[in-house]
Amino acid sequence: MPQPDHPIQPASPAPEAPQGRRLLGELRARAQAGPPPSPAEMASALAQARARVAALAAGLAGANEAGLAAYEEALLLCMDLTMLGLDLARAHGPAYLPLPGQPL
């Protein structure tokens, strides 16, 4: 398999990183250490991320510090998930890409 132009970099979650970002960090670390997570594992991570973003959406109502923190966590989770999926697709093929008309 062709290798990507750049190595898959970990999202560098801090020890207190939110659960979704920890999961993505673990998947990224596994991809670096050996076989990548399966497309089914990525689909499961996507479902968990979507559920987390939906839960965070409840905290977005106010333009206060908690609302901004929820927005930032949701945004970072979406960006991490997208980057991981794209990196895996580059390294291991299109099975890691969403089907047309489906969000990543």
C-alpha positions in Angstrom: 0.0 0.0 0.0 1.3 3.5 -0.7 2.2 5.5 2.3 0.7 9.0 2.9 3.0 12.0 2.3 2.9 12.7 6.0 2.7 10.3 8.9 -0.6 10.0 10.7 -0.1 12.4 13.6 -1.9 11.9 17.0 -4.4 14.5 18.0 -2.3 15.0 21.1 -5.2 14.7 23.6 -4.3 15.9 27.0 -4.9 13.5 29.9 -8.1 15.4 30.6 -9.2 15.2 27.0 -12.9 14.6 26.4 -14.0 11.0 25.9 -14.6 11.4 22.1 -11.1 12.8 21.5 -9.5 10.1 23.6 -11.2 7.4 21.5 -10.0 9.1 18.3 -6.5 9.4 19.8 -6.5 5.6 20.6 -7.6 4.8 17.0 -4.9 7.1 15.6 -2.2 5.4 17.9 -3.3 2.0 16.7 -3.1 3.1 13.1 0.5 4.2 13.7 1.5 1.0 15.6 0.1 -1.6 13.2 -3.0 -2.4 11.3 -5.5 0.4 11.1 -8.8 0.3 12.8 -11.4 -1.5 10.6 -14.0 0.5 8.7 -16.5 -1.0 11.1 -14.5 0.4 14.1 -14.4 3.8 12.3 -18.2 3.7 11.8 -18.6 2.9 15.5 -16.4 5.9 16.4 -18.4 8.1 14.0 -21.6 7.0 15.7 -20.1 7.8 19.2 -18.8 11.1 17.9 -22.3 12.0 16.5 -23.9 11.1 19.8 -21.4 13.2 21.7 -21.9 16.2 19.4 -25.6 15.9 19.8 -25.2 15.9 23.6 -22.9 18.9 23.3 -25.5 20.8 21.3 -27.6 21.2 24.4 -24.8 23.3 25.9 -24.7 25.6 22.9 -27.8 27.6 23.9 -26.0 30.3 25.8 -23.2 32.5 24.6 -21.4 32.0 27.9 -18.2 30.2 28.8 -19.8 26.8 29.1 -21.5 27.2 25.7 -18.3 28.2 24.1 -16.5 25.2 25.7 -19.2 22.9 24.3 -18.9 24.4 20.9 -15.1 24.1 20.9 -15.2 20.5 22.0 -17.7 19.6 19.3 -15.7 21.4 16.7 -12.4 19.7 17.7 -14.1 16.3 17.8 -15.5 16.8 14.2 -12.1 18.0 12.9 -10.2 15.1 14.6 -12.6 12.5 13.2 -12.5 14.0 9.7 -8.7 14.1 9.7 -8.4 10.6 10.9 -10.8 9.3 8.3 -9.0 11.2 5.5 -5.5 10.0 6.7 -6.8 6.4 6.9 -8.3 6.6 3.4 -5.0 8.0 2.0 -3.0 5.2 3.6 -5.4 2.3 3.3 -8.0 3.0 0.6 -11.5 4.3 0.1 -13.2 2.0 2.6 -12.6 4.7 5.2 -14.5 7.4 3.1 -18.2 7.9 3.6 -20.6 6.9 0.8 -21.8 9.7 -1.4 -24.5 11.7 0.3 -23.4 10.6 3.8 -21.6 12.8 6.2 -18.2 11.7 7.4 
